[in-house]
Amino acid sequence: MFDNSIGVAIVIQNNSLSVVIIGGGAAGMSAAIAARQAAERASVNCSITLLERNARPGTKISISGGGKCNVTHQGTPAELLEKGFLRMNERRFLRNALYGFSSTDLLELLHSRGVETEVRPDGKVFPLSGDASSVAMAFEELLKELSVKIISSCRVRSVESKNGMFQITSTAEPLTADIVILATGGVSYSKTGTTGDGLIIARKMGHSIKEPSAALAPIVTLKAPPASLSGISLRSAALVASAAGKTVERRGDLLFTHRGFSGPAALSLSRDIAELCRESGSATLFADLFPEHTPAELDQLLLQHARRHGAQMVRKFLQICPIAPLKKGLSEAPHGTIPTALVPFIIRYALLEIDITWSALQKEQRHSLLTVLKRFPLGTVRKVPLDQGEVSAGGVDLGEVNPKTMESRITPNLFICGELLDYAGEIGGYNLQAAFSTGWTAGTSALKKY
Ligand SMILES: Cc1cc2nc3c(=O)[nH]c(=O)nc-3n(C[C@H](O)[C@H](O)[C@H](O)COP(=O)(O)OP(=O)(O)OC[C@H]3O[C@@H](n4cnc5c(N)ncnc54)[C@H](O)[C@@H]3O)c2cc1C
């Protein structure tokens, strides 16, 4: 049989095609199911073997979403791409896969296996039972029904391509395969089996690897935030990180923890912070409490307020001051007010006396207050530990994998899918969806040649 796309012939030995999938996470299990279905459609006699290093497949699915599994996000593929993947090259790469196996397709599959789901108001989709392992089990049972051979507690050590066949060495018996689908996941949360084996295997097979770094990780600052701020949240503020003249920023809720920062803004920006730290050694963090206003606009607002409320203490004003107010002014507080616990720090960092009134505030003092409101200092970060990221960015270079098929452009009949690839999605179910979709594409395409 002949593959037109890369011009490599595969002779099916003993009339049976052997497909080996390495890694039994979302991507690997999805690939195995899709491969079996594609083989049945094409009436290809095919053995499908899934090698998983853990005692059972689906370990990471079972701990995802705090044990509840935010399995996907509601919306069209275009909406998911826009909301879930901020980097254009990753969006372009994932486009085909997300259209090929969408969140609707994933939910249909889960519903057909008795896993009912609920959509939260923010669009996140969870199993109705609130039990992440129900998702992993649904996939595992389907694999068994489809006669996918699961070899668990089997760690693959190497894959070599020889004379059109793959030789797979592992802690179990050696295997040969016509097609290999590599789905070993990322490099974080190593206790779930993801220690980066797939990167070593892919590199040995000629692939370039983008150095992995943490994404969706809590931020730990060199000096912990003051204890009195631990647990407060800045609603809809902008978290800003800067290093060596480069600035990155993310809008969203920011949570102060006892070691640094978490919450959607921190998790989302962690990938960029990790990159800044790698390039420059460290990054400085700020919160912009007035992200809708330029410094000049904010100065006008403060000036107007000072004229009208001269007798009011600045501290009292800050206690009722909206956080991230809309352009219109200070009358509305759509995101609540500045947390009271933060006010003494704003006053202190702006070098103001605690009881100063608006009428006593000099121009320079107003400017210093403005600077703190626009750049509230949050500390310095040296490193975002890789293992703590819910996902890892970096991995197999996207340019070396065909986005329509997930086939390696370097080694024919090798398919690569899931978090092992150099993409990372936002919080919200996008990462599992991307793993299921790229896995599905790999499994379907692997059999398409026949
Ligand atoms: C704590 C946590 C919570 C998360 N919550 C969510 C969430 O709610 N929603 C969401 O969308 N995403 C979430 N994610 C991210 C999401 O789980 C991953 O992006 C997704 O599971 C990646 O799927 P994958 O199949 O590519 O990799 P994995 O699911 O990591 O699967 C890879 C598999 O390969 C196996 N493996 C590795 N090396 C070898 C080897 N040498 N031989 C054999 N097997 C090997 C591993 O044991 C593992 O089972 C979360 C991640 C974490 C860590």
The ligand as an ORCA input file, in Angstrom:
! r2SCAN-3c Opt
* xyz 0 1
  C      -3.413     18.556     38.133
  C      -3.860     18.742     36.709
  C      -5.159     19.143     36.445
  C      -5.564     19.342     35.125
  N      -6.863     19.704     34.881
  C      -7.283     19.868     33.615
  C      -8.638     20.159     33.324
  O      -9.493     20.157     34.219
  N      -8.983     20.382     32.027
  C      -8.074     20.316     31.007
  O      -8.436     20.533     29.850
  N      -6.784     19.996     31.234
  C      -6.377     19.757     32.503
  N      -5.075     19.411     32.742
  C      -4.174     19.220     31.591
  C      -4.503     17.909     30.890
  O      -4.724     16.907     31.850
  C      -3.381     17.493     29.950
  O      -3.056     18.531     29.081
  C      -3.783     16.258     29.143
  O      -4.091     15.191     30.000
  C      -2.668     15.850     28.195
  O      -3.015     14.633     27.591
  P      -1.905     13.706     26.925
  O      -2.591     12.462     26.554
  O      -1.179     14.459     25.900
  O      -0.881     13.425     28.094
  P      -1.107     12.620     29.529
  O      -2.528     12.681     29.870
  O      -0.131     13.217     30.395
  O      -0.780     11.147     29.093
  C       0.507     10.712     28.759
  C       0.648      9.287     29.225
  O       1.849      8.744     28.719
  C       2.411      7.889     29.684
  N       3.836      7.768     29.431
  C       4.787      8.723     29.537
  N       5.980      8.211     29.211
  C       5.789      6.926     28.900
  C       6.666      5.866     28.501
  N       7.980      6.039     28.369
  N       6.130      4.645     28.256
  C       4.797      4.430     28.399
  N       3.944      5.382     28.784
  C       4.430      6.619     29.029
  C       2.113      8.604     30.993
  O       2.166      7.696     32.070
  C       0.725      9.167     30.736
  O      -0.294      8.327     31.206
  C      -4.655     19.166     34.053
  C      -3.348     18.737     34.326
  C      -2.959     18.515     35.639
  C      -1.557     18.026     35.907
*
